[in-house]
Amino acid sequence: MDRPAMEEKGRRRRRRGSPGRRGRTERSMARRQGRSRPEPRWSEPPPGLFPAGIDDLLRLLAVLAIAAAVAAACSVLNRRPAPFCDSDDPYSAYDSCEPCPENGRCVDGELRCVEGFKKRGRACVEDGLLTHTANKIAELLQHRICDEHARVLCGQPGMILFQQHDISSMADDLLSKDAARLSDDGIKVVKERVLQSAHGFLETTSTYDNVQAFKCPELAAELHRPLSCQARQWISSNIIFVITFCLLSAALLRILWSIYQRRALSKRAEQIYEQVCEILEDNAISAKAGNSECEPWVVTSWLRDHLLSTRERRNTLLWKKVEELLLEDSRIDQYPKVIKGEAKVVLEWQASGSLSGKIKKMQGAAGKTRSGSVGAIKLAEEICGSSIISSRDKEHCSSTSKEATNPFM
């Protein structure tokens, strides 16, 4: 076979190619390309590494929170606090120590609170027991000093000026009564505070020998006066006003009392007047009845003694008021009459129209009574009995009855 034929045959084979050769060619090309790109050293994470649900996430957060709290606690416990700077060393470097807190004294890096304060953590706080006791004793001391001044203002024996040793003695006396649960140092602190409070409240002055003294302010002393003393001093300073007020009050009360008495007298007189009218009307009805020996008149003095009580008889104005009402009534006639040899003033009911209405009313309301009817019946019986006797002496005493001129007894 010649050379050109062989080359042609080879070209046709290469043009067709074979699957195995083609695969080997691709693998060789991929191998050559892989040599130029490095392969990664790690692979995908396992499936159970991250939380799959909300429960796993909450557990993870709880574990992280506990770990953070433990780490913070260990950091705090392992950290040592910086010492305090000495109080006597004003040039201490604050970078290596903490400044001494207020109301405290620092020595060798340790804190000691002054009297009246307690150590709380790395600070000094005020002792509540000492403060309460000091305020209480200071108030009692002020009251005692001002009470003495108030006694002098009311004219009683007392003191106004107090020296330093007097105030100190009173403070010791009060502290001895209320020094429970206090140490000796605490009592000293309380006394110092009490004296400071007293000096701030009291006024400073000097005695005649130029010694410093203290006294209660005038306004506070006046407020400590007893109520009786204040009233007495106010009355003495306003005596003219008090006298005028008392006189006007007495006059006003007297006027009001007289008005009340007049109204009560008028009301009682009207009641008696109504009873008199009722008695006269009943007596007139009885006299007009058939076969009755009763007289239509009634003696005025008998009515007075029958209707008035013993106390009311002493009040002459009451019966005079009743007589005025009787004189103004046109239905009642008053005239003198001799009875048993004595001249009397009698009253007689003259309203005939009212009598007929009265009779009809009594006939239609049989069995019923009204106020004062019992007394009227009794008095009518007495009048009927006396009228029989008086009729026998009518002719004998006719001359005397004509001479009687006074209408009232």
C-alpha positions as a Markdown table, in Angstrom:
| # | Residue | x | y | z |
|---|---|---|---|---|
| 1 | Met | 0.0 | 0.0 | 0.0 |
| 2 | Asp | 1.4 | 3.3 | -1.0 |
| 3 | Arg | 1.9 | 6.2 | 1.4 |
| 4 | Pro | -1.0 | 8.5 | 0.2 |
| 5 | Ala | -3.5 | 5.7 | 0.6 |
| 6 | Met | -2.4 | 5.1 | 4.2 |
| 7 | Glu | -2.7 | 8.7 | 5.2 |
| 8 | Glu | -6.2 | 8.9 | 3.7 |
| 9 | Lys | -7.3 | 5.9 | 5.7 |
| 10 | Gly | -5.9 | 7.3 | 8.9 |
| 11 | Arg | -7.8 | 10.6 | 8.3 |
| 12 | Arg | -11.0 | 8.7 | 7.9 |
| 13 | Arg | -10.5 | 6.8 | 11.2 |
| 14 | Arg | -9.7 | 9.9 | 13.1 |
| 15 | Arg | -12.8 | 11.5 | 11.6 |
| 16 | Arg | -15.1 | 8.7 | 12.8 |
| 17 | Gly | -13.4 | 8.2 | 16.1 |
| 18 | Ser | -14.4 | 5.6 | 18.8 |
| 19 | Pro | -16.4 | 5.9 | 22.1 |
| 20 | Gly | -13.7 | 4.4 | 24.2 |
| 21 | Arg | -11.1 | 6.6 | 22.8 |
| 22 | Arg | -13.3 | 9.6 | 23.1 |
| 23 | Gly | -13.9 | 8.9 | 26.8 |
| 24 | Arg | -10.3 | 8.4 | 27.5 |
| 25 | Thr | -9.6 | 11.7 | 25.8 |
| 26 | Glu | -12.1 | 13.5 | 28.0 |
| 27 | Arg | -10.7 | 12.0 | 31.2 |
| 28 | Ser | -7.2 | 12.9 | 30.2 |
| 29 | Met | -8.3 | 16.5 | 29.5 |
| 30 | Ala | -10.1 | 16.7 | 32.9 |
| 31 | Arg | -7.1 | 15.3 | 34.6 |
| 32 | Arg | -4.9 | 17.9 | 33.1 |
| 33 | Gln | -7.3 | 20.7 | 34.1 |
| 34 | Gly | -7.6 | 19.3 | 37.7 |
| 35 | Arg | -3.9 | 19.7 | 38.2 |
| 36 | Ser | -4.2 | 23.4 | 37.7 |
| 37 | Arg | -7.1 | 23.9 | 40.4 |
| 38 | Pro | -6.5 | 22.7 | 44.0 |
| 39 | Glu | -9.2 | 20.6 | 45.6 |
| 40 | Pro | -10.9 | 21.8 | 48.9 |
| 41 | Arg | -9.7 | 20.1 | 52.1 |
| 42 | Trp | -13.1 | 20.1 | 54.0 |
| 43 | Ser | -16.4 | 18.6 | 53.1 |
| 44 | Glu | -20.1 | 19.5 | 54.0 |
| 45 | Pro | -21.0 | 19.5 | 57.8 |
| 46 | Pro | -22.8 | 16.6 | 59.2 |
| 47 | Pro | -26.6 | 17.0 | 59.4 |
| 48 | Gly | -26.9 | 17.0 | 63.3 |
| 49 | Leu | -24.5 | 19.8 | 63.9 |
| 50 | Phe | -27.0 | 22.8 | 63.8 |
| 51 | Pro | -30.3 | 22.9 | 65.7 |
| 52 | Ala | -33.1 | 21.4 | 63.7 |
| 53 | Gly | -36.0 | 23.0 | 65.6 |
| 54 | Ile | -37.1 | 25.7 | 68.1 |
| 55 | Asp | -36.5 | 23.4 | 71.1 |
| 56 | Asp | -32.9 | 22.8 | 70.1 |
| 57 | Leu | -32.4 | 26.6 | 69.6 |
| 58 | Leu | -33.8 | 27.3 | 73.1 |
| 59 | Arg | -31.5 | 24.8 | 74.7 |
| 60 | Leu | -28.5 | 26.3 | 72.9 |
| 61 | Leu | -29.4 | 29.8 | 74.1 |
| 62 | Ala | -29.9 | 28.6 | 77.7 |
| 63 | Val | -26.5 | 26.9 | 77.6 |
| 64 | Leu | -24.9 | 30.1 | 76.3 |
| 65 | Ala | -26.6 | 32.3 | 79.0 |
| 66 | Ile | -25.4 | 30.0 | 81.8 |
| 67 | Ala | -21.9 | 30.0 | 80.4 |
| 68 | Ala | -21.9 | 33.8 | 80.2 |
| 69 | Ala | -23.2 | 34.2 | 83.8 |
| 70 | Val | -20.6 | 31.8 | 85.2 |
| 71 | Ala | -17.9 | 33.7 | 83.3 |
| 72 | Ala | -19.1 | 37.0 | 84.7 |
| 73 | Ala | -19.3 | 35.7 | 88.3 |
| 74 | Cys | -15.8 | 34.3 | 88.1 |
| 75 | Ser | -14.5 | 37.6 | 86.8 |
| 76 | Val | -16.2 | 39.6 | 89.6 |
| 77 | Leu | -15.1 | 37.2 | 92.4 |
| 78 | Asn | -11.5 | 37.0 | 91.1 |
| 79 | Arg | -11.3 | 40.8 | 90.9 |
| 80 | Arg | -10.0 | 42.3 | 94.2 |
| 81 | Pro | -11.3 | 45.8 | 95.1 |
| 82 | Ala | -8.8 | 48.6 | 95.1 |
| 83 | Pro | -7.9 | 49.8 | 98.5 |
| 84 | Phe | -9.0 | 53.2 | 99.9 |
| 85 | Cys | -6.6 | 56.1 | 99.8 |
| 86 | Asp | -5.5 | 57.3 | 103.3 |
| 87 | Ser | -7.4 | 60.3 | 104.6 |
| 88 | Asp | -4.2 | 61.9 | 105.9 |
| 89 | Asp | -2.5 | 61.7 | 102.5 |
| 90 | Pro | -4.0 | 64.4 | 100.2 |
| 91 | Tyr | -1.5 | 63.5 | 97.4 |
| 92 | Ser | -2.6 | 59.9 | 97.0 |
| 93 | Ala | -2.6 | 58.6 | 93.4 |
| 94 | Tyr | -6.2 | 57.7 | 92.6 |
| 95 | Asp | -5.0 | 55.4 | 89.9 |
| 96 | Ser | -3.9 | 52.8 | 92.5 |
| 97 | Cys | -6.6 | 53.5 | 95.2 |
| 98 | Glu | -10.1 | 54.8 | 95.6 |
| 99 | Pro | -10.8 | 58.1 | 97.4 |
| 100 | Cys | -12.1 | 57.8 | 100.9 |
| 101 | Pro | -15.9 | 58.3 | 100.9 |
| 102 | Glu | -17.7 | 61.1 | 102.7 |
| 103 | Asn | -18.3 | 60.7 | 106.5 |
| 104 | Gly | -15.5 | 58.1 | 106.6 |
| 105 | Arg | -11.9 | 57.9 | 107.6 |
| 106 | Cys | -9.5 | 55.6 | 105.7 |
| 107 | Val | -6.3 | 54.2 | 107.3 |
| 108 | Asp | -4.1 | 51.6 | 105.6 |
| 109 | Gly | -6.6 | 51.2 | 102.8 |
| 110 | Glu | -9.5 | 50.3 | 105.2 |
| 111 | Leu | -12.7 | 52.4 | 105.7 |
| 112 | Arg | -13.9 | 53.4 | 109.1 |
| 113 | Cys | -17.1 | 55.5 | 109.4 |
| 114 | Val | -17.3 | 58.4 | 111.8 |
| 115 | Glu | -19.7 | 58.4 | 114.8 |
| 116 | Gly | -23.3 | 58.6 | 113.7 |
| 117 | Phe | -22.7 | 56.7 | 110.4 |
| 118 | Lys | -22.6 | 53.0 | 109.6 |
| 119 | Lys | -20.6 | 51.2 | 107.0 |
| 120 | Arg | -22.7 | 49.8 | 104.2 |
| 121 | Gly | -20.7 | 48.3 | 101.4 |
| 122 | Arg | -18.0 | 50.8 | 100.4 |
| 123 | Ala | -19.9 | 53.8 | 101.7 |
| 124 | Cys | -20.9 | 55.4 | 105.0 |
| 125 | Val | -24.6 | 56.0 | 105.6 |
| 126 | Glu | -26.3 | 57.8 | 108.4 |
| 127 | Asp | -27.4 | 55.8 | 111.5 |
| 128 | Gly | -31.2 | 56.1 | 111.6 |
| 129 | Leu | -31.5 | 55.4 | 115.4 |
| 130 | Leu | -29.1 | 58.2 | 116.3 |
| 131 | Thr | -30.8 | 60.6 | 113.9 |
| 132 | His | -34.3 | 59.8 | 115.3 |
| 133 | Thr | -33.1 | 60.1 | 118.9 |
| 134 | Ala | -31.4 | 63.4 | 118.2 |
| 135 | Asn | -34.5 | 64.9 | 116.5 |
| 136 | Lys | -36.7 | 63.8 | 119.4 |
| 137 | Ile | -34.4 | 65.2 | 122.1 |
| 138 | Ala | -34.0 | 68.4 | 120.3 |
| 139 | Glu | -37.8 | 68.9 | 120.0 |
| 140 | Leu | -38.3 | 68.2 | 123.7 |
| 141 | Leu | -35.5 | 70.6 | 124.6 |
| 142 | Gln | -37.1 | 73.4 | 122.5 |
| 143 | His | -40.5 | 72.7 | 124.1 |
| 144 | Arg | -39.0 | 72.9 | 127.6 |
| 145 | Ile | -37.2 | 76.2 | 126.9 |
| 146 | Cys | -40.2 | 77.8 | 125.2 |
| 147 | Asp | -42.6 | 76.6 | 127.9 |
| 148 | Glu | -40.5 | 78.4 | 130.5 |
| 149 | His | -40.6 | 81.6 | 128.5 |
| 150 | Ala | -44.4 | 81.2 | 128.0 |
| 151 | Arg | -44.9 | 81.0 | 131.8 |
| 152 | Val | -43.2 | 84.3 | 132.2 |
| 153 | Leu | -45.4 | 85.9 | 129.5 |
| 154 | Cys | -48.5 | 84.6 | 131.4 |
| 155 | Gly | -47.3 | 86.2 | 134.7 |
| 156 | Gln | -46.0 | 83.0 | 136.3 |
| 157 | Pro | -42.5 | 82.2 | 137.6 |
| 158 | Gly | -40.1 | 81.0 | 134.9 |
| 159 | Met | -36.9 | 81.6 | 133.0 |
| 160 | Ile | -36.2 | 83.4 | 129.8 |
| 161 | Leu | -32.4 | 83.4 | 129.4 |
| 162 | Phe | -30.5 | 80.1 | 129.4 |
| 163 | Gln | -26.7 | 79.8 | 129.4 |
| 164 | Gln | -24.7 | 77.1 | 127.7 |
| 165 | His | -24.4 | 74.9 | 130.8 |
| 166 | Asp | -28.1 | 75.1 | 131.4 |
| 167 | Ile | -28.9 | 73.8 | 127.9 |
| 168 | Ser | -26.3 | 71.1 | 128.3 |
| 169 | Ser | -27.8 | 70.0 | 131.6 |
| 170 | Met | -31.3 | 69.8 | 130.2 |
| 171 | Ala | -30.0 | 67.8 | 127.2 |
| 172 | Asp | -28.3 | 65.4 | 129.6 |
| 173 | Asp | -31.5 | 65.1 | 131.6 |
| 174 | Leu | -33.5 | 64.3 | 128.5 |
| 175 | Leu | -30.9 | 61.8 | 127.2 |
| 176 | Ser | -30.8 | 60.0 | 130.5 |
| 177 | Lys | -34.6 | 59.2 | 130.1 |
| 178 | Asp | -34.2 | 58.1 | 126.5 |
| 179 | Ala | -30.8 | 56.6 | 126.1 |
| 180 | Ala | -31.8 | 53.0 | 125.4 |
| 181 | Arg | -29.9 | 51.0 | 122.8 |
| 182 | Leu | -27.3 | 53.8 | 122.5 |
| 183 | Ser | -23.6 | 53.3 | 123.2 |
| 184 | Asp | -21.5 | 56.0 | 125.0 |
| 185 | Asp | -20.1 | 57.2 | 121.7 |
| 186 | Gly | -23.7 | 57.3 | 120.3 |
| 187 | Ile | -24.9 | 59.4 | 123.2 |
| 188 | Lys | -22.1 | 61.9 | 122.6 |
| 189 | Val | -23.0 | 62.2 | 118.9 |
| 190 | Val | -26.7 | 62.7 | 119.8 |
| 191 | Lys | -25.8 | 65.4 | 122.4 |
| 192 | Glu | -23.7 | 67.2 | 119.8 |
| 193 | Arg | -26.5 | 67.2 | 117.3 |
| 194 | Val | -29.0 | 68.3 | 119.9 |
| 195 | Leu | -26.9 | 71.3 | 120.9 |
| 196 | Gln | -26.3 | 72.2 | 117.3 |
| 197 | Ser | -30.1 | 72.1 | 116.7 |
| 198 | Ala | -30.8 | 74.2 | 119.8 |
| 199 | His | -28.3 | 76.8 | 118.8 |
| 200 | Gly | -29.8 | 77.1 | 115.4 |
| 201 | Phe | -33.4 | 77.5 | 116.8 |
| 202 | Leu | -32.8 | 79.7 | 119.8 |
| 203 | Glu | -32.0 | 83.4 | 119.7 |
| 204 | Thr | -28.6 | 84.5 | 121.0 |
| 205 | Thr | -28.3 | 87.4 | 123.5 |
| 206 | Ser | -26.2 | 88.5 | 126.4 |
| 207 | Thr | -26.9 | 88.9 | 130.1 |
| 208 | Tyr | -26.2 | 92.0 | 132.1 |
| 209 | Asp | -22.7 | 90.8 | 132.8 |
| 210 | Asn | -22.0 | 90.2 | 129.1 |
| 211 | Val | -22.4 | 86.4 | 129.3 |
| 212 | Gln | -23.7 | 84.7 | 126.2 |
| 213 | Ala | -27.2 | 83.4 | 126.7 |
| 214 | Phe | -30.0 | 81.8 | 124.6 |
| 215 | Lys | -33.8 | 82.3 | 124.7 |
| 216 | Cys | -36.8 | 81.1 | 122.8 |
| 217 | Pro | -38.1 | 83.4 | 120.0 |
| 218 | Glu | -41.0 | 85.6 | 121.0 |
| 219 | Leu | -43.3 | 84.2 | 118.4 |
| 220 | Ala | -42.6 | 80.6 | 119.4 |
| 221 | Ala | -43.0 | 81.5 | 123.1 |
| 222 | Glu | -46.5 | 83.1 | 122.4 |
| 223 | Leu | -47.6 | 79.9 | 120.7 |
| 224 | His | -46.6 | 77.9 | 123.8 |
| 225 | Arg | -49.0 | 79.8 | 126.0 |
| 226 | Pro | -51.9 | 77.9 | 127.5 |
| 227 | Leu | -55.3 | 78.6 | 126.0 |
| 228 | Ser | -56.7 | 80.1 | 129.2 |
| 229 | Cys | -53.7 | 82.5 | 129.3 |
| 230 | Gln | -54.3 | 83.5 | 125.7 |
| 231 | Ala | -58.0 | 84.1 | 126.3 |
| 232 | Arg | -57.3 | 86.2 | 129.4 |
| 233 | Gln | -54.7 | 88.4 | 127.7 |
| 234 | Trp | -56.9 | 88.8 | 124.6 |
| 235 | Ile | -59.9 | 90.0 | 126.8 |
| 236 | Ser | -57.7 | 92.4 | 128.7 |
| 237 | Ser | -56.3 | 93.9 | 125.5 |
| 238 | Asn | -59.8 | 94.2 | 123.9 |
| 239 | Ile | -61.9 | 95.0 | 127.0 |
| 240 | Ile | -63.9 | 97.8 | 125.3 |
| 241 | Phe | -64.9 | 95.5 | 122.5 |
| 242 | Val | -65.8 | 92.7 | 124.9 |
| 243 | Ile | -68.0 | 94.9 | 127.0 |
| 244 | Thr | -69.8 | 96.3 | 124.0 |
| 245 | Phe | -70.3 | 92.9 | 122.6 |
| 246 | Cys | -71.7 | 91.6 | 125.9 |
| 247 | Leu | -74.1 | 94.5 | 126.2 |
| 248 | Leu | -75.4 | 94.2 | 122.7 |
| 249 | Ser | -75.8 | 90.4 | 123.1 |
| 250 | Ala | -77.7 | 90.9 | 126.4 |
| 251 | Ala | -80.0 | 93.5 | 124.8 |
| 252 | Leu | -80.6 | 91.3 | 121.8 |
| 253 | Leu | -81.4 | 88.3 | 124.0 |
| 254 | Arg | -83.8 | 90.4 | 126.1 |
| 255 | Ile | -85.6 | 91.6 | 122.9 |
| 256 | Leu | -85.8 | 88.1 | 121.5 |
| 257 | Trp | -87.1 | 86.8 | 124.9 |
| 258 | Ser | -89.8 | 89.5 | 125.1 |
| 259 | Ile | -90.9 | 88.8 | 121.6 |
| 260 | Tyr | -91.1 | 85.1 | 122.4 |
| 261 | Gln | -93.1 | 85.8 | 125.6 |
| 262 | Arg | -95.5 | 88.1 | 123.7 |
| 263 | Arg | -96.1 | 85.4 | 121.0 |
| 264 | Ala | -96.6 | 82.8 | 123.7 |
| 265 | Leu | -99.0 | 85.0 | 125.6 |
| 266 | Ser | -101.0 | 85.8 | 122.5 |
| 267 | Lys | -101.2 | 82.2 | 121.5 |
| 268 | Arg | -102.4 | 81.2 | 125.0 |
| 269 | Ala | -104.9 | 84.0 | 125.1 |
| 270 | Glu | -106.4 | 82.9 | 121.8 |
| 271 | Gln | -106.7 | 79.3 | 123.2 |
| 272 | Ile | -108.5 | 80.6 | 126.3 |
| 273 | Tyr | -110.7 | 82.9 | 124.2 |
| 274 | Glu | -111.8 | 79.9 | 122.1 |
| 275 | Gln | -112.6 | 77.9 | 125.2 |
| 276 | Val | -114.6 | 80.8 | 126.6 |
| 277 | Cys | -116.6 | 81.1 | 123.4 |
| 278 | Glu | -117.3 | 77.3 | 123.4 |
| 279 | Ile | -118.4 | 77.4 | 127.1 |
| 280 | Leu | -120.7 | 80.4 | 126.5 |
| 281 | Glu | -122.2 | 78.8 | 123.4 |
| 282 | Asp | -122.8 | 75.5 | 125.2 |
| 283 | Asn | -124.4 | 77.3 | 128.1 |
| 284 | Ala | -126.7 | 79.3 | 125.8 |
| 285 | Ile | -127.8 | 76.0 | 124.1 |
| 286 | Ser | -128.5 | 74.5 | 127.5 |
| 287 | Ala | -130.5 | 77.6 | 128.6 |
| 288 | Lys | -132.6 | 77.5 | 125.5 |
| 289 | Ala | -133.5 | 73.8 | 125.9 |
| 290 | Gly | -137.0 | 73.1 | 127.2 |
| 291 | Asn | -137.7 | 73.0 | 131.0 |
| 292 | Ser | -134.1 | 74.1 | 131.8 |
| 293 | Glu | -133.5 | 76.4 | 134.7 |
| 294 | Cys | -130.0 | 77.4 | 133.6 |
| 295 | Glu | -129.2 | 81.0 | 132.9 |
| 296 | Pro | -127.7 | 82.0 | 129.6 |
| 297 | Trp | -125.0 | 84.1 | 131.2 |
| 298 | Val | -121.7 | 83.1 | 132.9 |
| 299 | Val | -119.8 | 85.0 | 135.5 |
| 300 | Thr | -116.4 | 86.3 | 134.2 |
| 301 | Ser | -114.5 | 85.5 | 137.4 |
| 302 | Trp | -115.8 | 81.9 | 137.3 |
| 303 | Leu | -114.5 | 81.4 | 133.8 |
| 304 | Arg | -111.1 | 82.9 | 134.7 |
| 305 | Asp | -110.7 | 80.6 | 137.7 |
| 306 | His | -111.9 | 77.6 | 135.8 |
| 307 | Leu | -109.7 | 78.0 | 132.7 |
| 308 | Leu | -106.5 | 79.4 | 134.1 |
| 309 | Ser | -103.9 | 77.4 | 136.1 |
| 310 | Thr | -102.5 | 78.7 | 139.3 |
| 311 | Arg | -99.3 | 79.9 | 137.7 |
| 312 | Glu | -101.3 | 81.6 | 134.9 |
| 313 | Arg | -103.5 | 83.5 | 137.3 |
| 314 | Arg | -100.4 | 85.4 | 138.6 |
| 315 | Asn | -99.9 | 86.7 | 135.1 |
| 316 | Thr | -102.5 | 89.5 | 134.9 |
| 317 | Leu | -101.6 | 90.3 | 131.3 |
| 318 | Leu | -102.9 | 86.9 | 130.1 |
| 319 | Trp | -106.5 | 87.5 | 131.3 |
| 320 | Lys | -106.4 | 91.1 | 130.2 |
| 321 | Lys | -105.5 | 89.9 | 126.7 |
| 322 | Val | -108.5 | 87.5 | 126.9 |
| 323 | Glu | -110.8 | 90.3 | 128.0 |
| 324 | Glu | -109.6 | 92.4 | 125.0 |
| 325 | Leu | -110.5 | 89.6 | 122.6 |
| 326 | Leu | -113.9 | 89.2 | 124.3 |
| 327 | Leu | -114.7 | 92.9 | 124.0 |
| 328 | Glu | -113.8 | 92.8 | 120.3 |
| 329 | Asp | -116.3 | 89.9 | 119.7 |
| 330 | Ser | -119.7 | 91.2 | 118.8 |
| 331 | Arg | -121.3 | 87.8 | 119.6 |
| 332 | Ile | -120.6 | 88.1 | 123.3 |
| 333 | Asp | -122.4 | 90.6 | 125.5 |
| 334 | Gln | -120.9 | 91.8 | 128.9 |
| 335 | Tyr | -122.9 | 93.4 | 131.6 |
| 336 | Pro | -122.9 | 93.7 | 135.4 |
| 337 | Lys | -125.2 | 91.5 | 137.5 |
| 338 | Val | -125.8 | 91.0 | 141.3 |
| 339 | Ile | -125.3 | 87.4 | 142.3 |
| 340 | Lys | -125.6 | 86.4 | 146.0 |
| 341 | Gly | -125.5 | 90.1 | 147.0 |
| 342 | Glu | -122.3 | 90.8 | 145.1 |
| 343 | Ala | -121.9 | 92.7 | 141.9 |
| 344 | Lys | -120.4 | 90.5 | 139.2 |
| 345 | Val | -119.6 | 90.9 | 135.5 |
| 346 | Val | -121.3 | 88.2 | 133.4 |
| 347 | Leu | -120.9 | 87.1 | 129.8 |
| 348 | Glu | -123.7 | 86.0 | 127.5 |
| 349 | Trp | -123.7 | 84.5 | 124.1 |
| 350 | Gln | -125.9 | 86.7 | 121.7 |
| 351 | Ala | -125.4 | 85.0 | 118.3 |
| 352 | Ser | -128.8 | 83.4 | 117.7 |
| 353 | Gly | -127.9 | 82.2 | 114.2 |
| 354 | Ser | -124.9 | 80.4 | 115.4 |
| 355 | Leu | -126.9 | 78.8 | 118.2 |
| 356 | Ser | -129.3 | 77.2 | 115.7 |
| 357 | Gly | -126.4 | 75.9 | 113.7 |
| 358 | Lys | -124.8 | 74.7 | 116.9 |
| 359 | Ile | -128.0 | 72.8 | 117.9 |
| 360 | Lys | -128.2 | 71.1 | 114.5 |
| 361 | Lys | -124.6 | 70.2 | 114.7 |
| 362 | Met | -125.0 | 68.7 | 118.2 |
| 363 | Gln | -128.1 | 66.8 | 117.2 |
| 364 | Gly | -126.5 | 65.4 | 114.0 |
| 365 | Ala | -123.2 | 64.4 | 115.8 |
| 366 | Ala | -124.6 | 62.6 | 118.8 |
| 367 | Gly | -122.1 | 60.6 | 120.8 |
| 368 | Lys | -119.2 | 62.7 | 119.6 |
| 369 | Thr | -117.3 | 65.2 | 121.7 |
| 370 | Arg | -114.9 | 68.0 | 121.0 |
| 371 | Ser | -112.0 | 69.5 | 123.0 |
| 372 | Gly | -113.2 | 71.3 | 126.1 |
| 373 | Ser | -116.8 | 70.0 | 126.1 |
| 374 | Val | -116.4 | 68.1 | 129.4 |
| 375 | Gly | -115.3 | 71.3 | 131.1 |
| 376 | Ala | -118.1 | 73.2 | 129.5 |
| 377 | Ile | -120.7 | 70.7 | 130.7 |
| 378 | Lys | -119.3 | 70.8 | 134.3 |
| 379 | Leu | -119.2 | 74.6 | 134.3 |
| 380 | Ala | -122.7 | 74.7 | 132.8 |
| 381 | Glu | -124.0 | 72.5 | 135.6 |
| 382 | Glu | -122.4 | 74.8 | 138.2 |
| 383 | Ile | -123.9 | 77.9 | 136.5 |
| 384 | Cys | -127.4 | 76.3 | 136.3 |
| 385 | Gly | -127.2 | 75.5 | 140.1 |
| 386 | Ser | -126.1 | 79.0 | 141.0 |
| 387 | Ser | -128.6 | 80.7 | 138.7 |
| 388 | Ile | -131.6 | 79.2 | 140.6 |
| 389 | Ile | -130.3 | 80.8 | 143.8 |
| 390 | Ser | -129.5 | 84.1 | 142.2 |
| 391 | Ser | -133.1 | 84.3 | 140.7 |
| 392 | Arg | -134.5 | 84.4 | 144.2 |
| 393 | Asp | -132.4 | 87.4 | 145.1 |
| 394 | Lys | -133.0 | 89.2 | 141.8 |
| 395 | Glu | -135.8 | 91.6 | 143.1 |
| 396 | His | -134.0 | 92.2 | 146.3 |
| 397 | Cys | -130.8 | 93.3 | 144.6 |
| 398 | Ser | -132.1 | 95.1 | 141.5 |
| 399 | Ser | -131.2 | 98.5 | 142.8 |
| 400 | Thr | -127.6 | 97.4 | 143.5 |
| 401 | Ser | -127.2 | 96.0 | 139.9 |
| 402 | Lys | -128.2 | 99.4 | 138.4 |
| 403 | Glu | -125.5 | 101.2 | 140.4 |
| 404 | Ala | -122.6 | 98.8 | 139.2 |
| 405 | Thr | -120.5 | 100.7 | 136.7 |
| 406 | Asn | -117.2 | 98.7 | 136.6 |
| 407 | Pro | -117.5 | 96.1 | 133.8 |
| 408 | Phe | -114.5 | 93.9 | 135.0 |
| 409 | Met | -113.4 | 92.5 | 138.4 |
